[in-house]
Amino acid sequence: MTVLVSIQLLRGLAAILVAYIHAVQLYPGVASGVIIDEYSLLTSVGGSGVDLFFVISGFIVCFVSHHKNRSFSEFLVARFNRVVPIYWFWTSLFAFFMWVGSDLYIKDLLKIVCSYFFIPIMGLDGNRQPILSVGWTLNCEILFYLLFSFGFYMKGFIRNIFSVILPLFLAYVIYLGLYPIIILEFSIGVLIYLLWKQGVVKSLGTFLSLVLLFLGCFMLFVTADISYHTGGIYRLLLWGSGAGLIVLGLLGLEDHLKIRQEKLKLPILLGDSSYTLYLTHWFWGFVTYKIFAHFNFSIDVQVMATFLIMITSGVLFYIHIEKTILSKFYIRLPIGR
């Protein structure tokens, strides 16, 4: 299947943004750092990595489903293989280390079980985040996969009924607080795919693509404070739109990026390893934080070292764990399916 260089670059960027903001947030009092500032615009923009991931996922799920012409079961199995084994691995590892290594950790067995099955229950700690806290985005992702697969593979009258029920269902689960409103950002990615499929993206041209890319980045930075700290509908409208413009703009430059693919091996590798990096960075951040507690390094050094360790370990574990070991646990469909 065709690999889109633009999407790989964006996935890598999104993972780096999330890792950066979490590296900063790991250290209390980081605002006193000379270079790193907990309340800076750059730190807040790191949160937009999640919004980029949601828009990218909406696009790529449509792209993959169309190009591979998969059946309903093949689609779900492919998504399971991509998301679940590595998530279970790191959830198990993180839960074990927190259970035995942290006196502050609230031992909530029900929440651990629900974390494995992407069920956003309210835990004893008073929040709906799973054990591996970044997994809240996976809860959203799994719901999107299920809704997309039902809608995509339904036919005729049943699909029409589903089209009516879907907005009501999403409004209800968002109202209950089970899922954040930014789950709707997946639909922005779906819309971008429809534009891609109709040839609109390819017809943008270099100049307009660059303009869209610039406007998207501008929106992420200028609206960072209100989007990140206020969240909700503001984040959906501002960061969701900004992320959509960035994805649209970079996709419009795909032909230029494809020509330079050999020179972009490292950024593409970051894109390939972005999921592993995303899941593992919090774990390595926690370990690094514990180690640095025994030294007298400046806040700036601790944060930057933690950030670099997050990135490096994510790439290494993608190469040596996900690609070689965890892939052996993938579900294999019978030949001919």
N, C-alpha and C positions, 0 to 999 in steps of 0.2 A: 504494500500500500504506500501511496505517496506520503512522505514526511514533509510537513510544512516547517521550514526553517523559522519563519516568523513566530509560529506558535511555540516552538521549542525555546526560542529566546525569551518570549514572554513568560513562559513557565519558570524558567530560571530566575528571571527578574522578580517574579512574584514571591518565590521561595526566599530569595535574598532579602527582600523588603520585610517579610514576616520574621525571619531570623534576626534581623537587625533590631526591630522594635522589641523583641523578646529578650535579646541580649542586654539591651538598655534597662528593661523593666525588671530584670533579675536582681539588680543591685540597688538597694534602698539608698536614698540620698545621692543618686547619681547626678542630680542637677548641679551639684557643687563641682563637677568635673570641669577641667579647663576646655576640653574639646567637646565631649559628649554632654548633651543637655537633655534631660528627661522630658522637658516641656518644649523642646524645639520643634519647628515645623518639620524638619527632616525625620525626627523620631515619630511624629504623628503620621506622616505619610507612609511609614512602614506598615501601618495597619491596612492600607489600601491593597496590599498584596493579596489579601483574602478576596477582595472584590474582583481583582484581576483573575484569580483562580476560578471564581464562580462564572464569570463571563466566558473564559476560555473553555471551561467544562461544558457549558451550554453549546458552544460552537463545536467542540471536538466530538462530542457524543453524536451529534447529527452527522458530522462529517464521516466518522467511522461507520456508522450504521448504513449510510447511503453507499459508501464505496465498497463495503464488504458484503452488502446484501444479506445480512444475517437474519436467521429466524429469531423468534421470541426467546427460545431457550438459549440459543447461541449468544445472543446479546447479553442476557443476564449472566451467563457463565463467564463470558469475556470480562464483564465489569467486576464480577466476583474475583476472578484471578488477578485483575489489576489492582484492586483496592484491599481486599479482605486479608489474605495471608500475611502481608507485611504489617498491616494494622494490628492484627491479633498478636503477632510476634512482639511488636514494640509496646502494645498495651500490657501484655504479660510481663515483659521485662520491667517496665516502669512501675507497674503495680507491685511487683516483688520487691524492688529496691525501696519503694516508698513504705511498704508494709513493714519491712525489717529495719529500714535505715532512717526513719523520720518519726520522732516522738509526736510531732504536730499533725501527722497524717491521720485523718479520720477513717477508720477501718469500716467500710460500708460494703458488705458482700453483695447485696442486691444491686448496688450501683455498678460494681465490677461486672456482674453477669449482664446487666443491661448495656454496659459499654460494649461488650462483645457483639451484641445484636443491634447496635445503633438505635437504642430506645432512649429518648431524652427524658428520663425521669428526674424528679427533684430528689437529690440525695440528702444525706444527713448533714452535709456541709452547706446546705442552703442554696445550691445552684444546680443547673441542669447539665453542666459540662461533664463529659465522660471522664474516666480515670486519667487517660492521656488527654489533657485539657484541649489540645488543638483538634482533637477528634470531633468537637462540636460541628466543625465544617463538614466532616465525613457524614454525620447524621443528616445534614442538609443534602449532601451529595447522593447518599443512598435513596433518600426520598425522591429526589429528582430522577434518578435512574428508574425507579419503580413507576413513577408517573409517566415518564417519557416512554418507557417500554409498553405500558398499557395503551397510551394514546397513539403511539406510532404503529402498533401492530393490530389495533382494532379496526374493524371495517364497518361501513354503512351506518345503520341506525344506532348501533352500540357506540360508535365513535362520536356521533352527534350528542348522545346522552352524556357521554364522558366529558365532552367539551363544555356542557352546561354545569356539570357537577364540579369540575376541576377548580374553577375560580372560587366557588363557594367553599370547597374543602380547604384550599390554601388560606382563604380569609379566616376560616374558623381556627385552623391550627396556629396561625400567626396571632390571632386574637387571644388564644389561650396561653400564648407565650411558649408553646412547644418548639417553635422554630422562629428565627428572626425574620423580619420583613425583607432583609437582603437576599433571602432565598429566591426572590423574584428576579435577581440578577442573572440567573441561569437563562431566563427568557430573553435577555438582551443578547446572549450568545447564540440562542436559537435564531433570533431575528437576523443577526450578522451572517449566520450560515445561509439563510434564505437569500440574502443579498449576494452572497458568494456564489450560490448555485445559479442565480439568474445572470451572473456575469457582471453585476454592478460593481463589485469590489475591484475586479481586474480592470474595469474601464475608468477607475478614478484617476489614474496617471500619477506620476511621481510627485508633482507639486501639490496636488490636492491631498494625497496621502500624507505628505509631510505636514501639511497644515492641520489635518485631523490629529496626527500624532502629537503635534505641539499643543493643540487645544486640549487634548486629553490630559497631557502631563500638567499643563497649566491649571486645569480644573482640580486635579488631585492635590496640587500644592496650595493653591489659593483657598480651597475650601477644606483644608486638612483639619483645622481646629473644630469647626462645626460638624464635619462628617464623622470624625473619630470620637470626639468627646460627647457630642449630642446623639449621634447615631440615628437609628430609626429611619423614618421616611426621608430625612435630610441626607443620610448616607446613601440610601437607595438612589435618590434623584441626582445627587452631586457626584459621589464616587462611582456609582453604578454607570452613570452617563460618561464620566471621564474614562473609566476602564473600557467601556464600549468603544469610545473614540480611539483609544490607544490600540485596541485589538484591530479595529477596522483600518486604521492608518497603517499599521505594520503589515497587515495582510495585503494591503495595496502595494507594498514594497517587496512582496514575496519573490518576484522574478529577479530583482536586484540582489536580494539576499542569497538566493539559490546559486547565483553565479559566484558569490564569495564564500560559499559553504566551507571550502577547505580552510579558509582563514578564520573561520568561526567555530573551530572544533571545541575549544574550551567553553564558550557560552552555550553551545549546543549540548555538551556534556552536562552542564549545570541544568539545562532543561530536561534532559533524560533522567537525571537523578533528583529532580525537584520534589517528587512525591516522597521518596525516602528522606531527603533533606528536611522536608516539611514535618514529617512524623518524628524524626530523630532529634531535631535541633533542641527541643525542650529538654529531652533526656540528657544530652551532652551539656546543655547549659546548666542544668541542675548539678551534674557531676563537677563541672568546672568551677561553679560557684562554691561548692563544698571544699574543693582543693585550694582555691584562692583565699579562703577564709583564714588559712594558716600563714599567709604572707602579707606583707605590707606594701603591695603594689598600689599605685594610684588608681582611682576609679576609671580613668580613661584607658589605662593599660588593661585593666581587668575586663572591661566591656569589649574592647577591640579584640583581645585575645580570645575571649569567649565566642565572639562572633565568627572569627576565623576558624576556630575549632569546630563550631557548629557546621560551617560550610564544608570544611575538609572532611570531617567524619561522615557527613551525609553522602558525599561523592564516593568515598571509599567503601562505605557499607552498601551503596547501590551496586558497585562493581563486584564486590566480594561476597555479599550476602544475598541481595535481592536477585541478581542475575544468575548466581550459581547454585545457591542453596534453596531459597524460598520458592524459586520457580519449579522445583521438584514437587511441590505440594499443590500445583495448579490442577484444577479439574480438567480432565481430558474427555472431550466428546468422542463418540465412536466415529471412525473414519467414514466419510460419506455424508456426515451431518452438515 
